[in-house]
Structure formats: C-alpha cells, structure tokens
Amino acid sequence: MGESNTFQVEVVSDEPFLWAVAMTDEYYPGRALYWHGQDRVIRDTSALLSLTMTGKKSTDDLPAVCDWPEPGDCWPEGVAPASIVVGVRFQGGRVAVEQFAFAVLVP
C-alpha cells in the first residue's frame, strides 16, 4: 500500500493526429488502486503518455474475475484487474484504440 508506479505508452504515427489520450479502467474501481488522472497530447505525430497508479488497499480479499475486459480473460483471486486504454483521433474522425490489461497485487 502506498507504493506508486508510472506507466508510459508511446504513440508514433506517420500521419498527424488531432489528439492522443491515455485513460484507465479497472474491474474494482476505487477499491485497491488510485489513478492520478489521464494524459493527453494534442496535434502531433508522437506522444509519450504517462499514467501513475498508487496502491491504496490490499487486494487479498478480491474474488476471481472472468470475462473482463474481454470474454475469456480470467484473473485469479487476490488481484485487481486493471487496464490502460489509449485512443488516437485523426482528421476525418478516424479513431485507433488499444487496451492493455494487467493484474495488480497490493499486499
């Protein structure tokens, strides 16, 4: 508890984008983790997006989870399933999205 970790996601594009944003999602929002907001870069061809997470409560009592964030994804008991979602919007309304899911253990 109380430890923080910063995640960085690099976005690189040959085509200029209107914006790139990194946000978080979690199965047990607010129970074990605290995220320090989101990150955004506007009008560029590259971005280094950073998100910081702090463990705020033990995950020991969290039950196992299946079918999150996608069907077939299963997480064991005692972890907090979380993900970082990165979206990039281009001229003309085209959007590219990628989700990076992982488990967090807070002792």
C-alpha positions, 0 to 999 in steps of 0.5 A, a space after each residue: 500500500 502506498 507504493 506508486 508506479 508510472 506507466 508510459 505508452 508511446 504513440 508514433 504515427 506517420 500521419 498527424 493526429 488531432 489528439 492522443 489520450 491515455 485513460 484507465 479502467 479497472 474491474 474494482 474501481 476505487 477499491 485497491 488502486 488510485 489513478 492520478 488522472 489521464 494524459 493527453 497530447 494534442 496535434 502531433 505525430 508522437 506522444 509519450 503518455 504517462 499514467 501513475 497508479 498508487 496502491 491504496 488497499 490490499 487486494 487479498 480479499 478480491 474474488 476471481 474475475 472472468 470475462 473482463 475486459 474481454 470474454 475469456 480473460 480470467 484473473 485469479 483471486 487476490 488481484 485487481 484487474 486493471 487496464 490502460 486504454 489509449 485512443 488516437 483521433 485523426 482528421 476525418 474522425 478516424 479513431 485507433 484504440 488499444 487496451 492493455 490489461 494487467 493484474 495488480 497485487 497490493 499486499 
